[in-house]
Every structure is written in C-alpha cells, then in structure tokens.
Amino acid sequence: MNSSWQAAVNFVLNHEGGEFTDDRDDPGGATRWGITCDDIAQVEPGLAPGVARSRVEGMAREGAAVIYQMLYWKPCGGPLLPAGVDLWTLDYGVNTGSGHAVRTLQIVCGLTNAAADGIPGPHTACAVAGALSSRGAAQLLGDLDAARQAYYRSLRTFWKFGNGWLNRTSDAHAAALGLATVR
C-alpha cells in the first residue's frame, strides 16, 4: 500500500471531524467523520435507514478509516498515485465522489474527455507521472485546485458551504504539496 495512506486518511478525518451532523442543505445527509448513511449502506447492504443512521451516529474514527479505504482510497486510485496527488484525490473524492475526483485528475493531467472515465488505472498513473514531470508538483496541484474551486463555485450550495470548501482546498493543497516534496 502507498506509504502516504495514513497521512491522507488522517487529513480527511481531521477535516471531517467526529461530530455527528445532519444539515438539511447538505446533499450527503447525516454524517460523522464524513461518513454518510449511503456509505454505510454500501458497506452493509440491506440495512434499514434507521440502522444505517445509528451506525453513522456511533461511528468511531477507526471505523471511518476502514470505510474510507474501501470506498474512497482504492476507487480514487490512491495505491497507484504518487504521494501528495493521492491525498488530493482522496480528499476531493470524499467531497464529490471518487469518479468525479479521478475524472478531474485525468483531465487536468491531459487525458481527453473521452479517455477521462473516472476509473484509475495505468493510463491515469502515466498521465499523472507525465504531468508531474512536465509541470512539477506545485504547478500540478495548483491546476488541480483551480479545477476543484471552479467546481465548488458551480454548486447551488456554494453560498452556504463555499468558504469551508475553499478553505479545505487550500489546506489539502498545503498537505499534498508537503507530501509530494518530502518523498
């Protein structure tokens, strides 16, 4: 497994926080550690909605990390991606869905819209390696952040959550750049 998994999941968990929330304007619904009832339903199919909600309310940090590994780290291509880019992709995937995060990564790294399928694999890894080689980590992460910010600004709930999303994007940039330049 990629050595930056622990740093990436700790970043996400620290930003998501352990408080249970259920904001009616949040399309994710009830969450704790950023884990939603839909996430629980994917891990434990067939649960009644009330049971999934109680699982979310009682979610421990360690349980959330396991779910992030299953539902986000692997689908975001974490094990295939270089340090820093993996953290950025995981964090963005948690907020927008793994497929969207990977598709954004693929497009920013030069894959055409037709080739940007949101599924990480050898083509994605090669595109990321090429983008890092030609642009460097700071420029690539800056380009990824610009795409992320533009997406957030297009959402109807930006008025409520936008400042938090933009602050988190800035924090993710710093953490990802730190990982990318240390390794």
Secondary structure, DSSP 8 states (H G I E B T S, - for coil): --TTHHHHHHHHHHHH-S--B--TT-TT-SEETTEEHHHHHHHSTT--HHHHHHHHHT--HHHHHHHHIIIIITTTTGGGS-TTHHHHHHHHHHHH-HHHHHHHHHHHTT--TTT--S--SHHHHHHHHHHHHHHHHHHHHHHHHHHHHHHHHHSTTHHHHHHHHHHHHHHHHHHHHHHHHH-
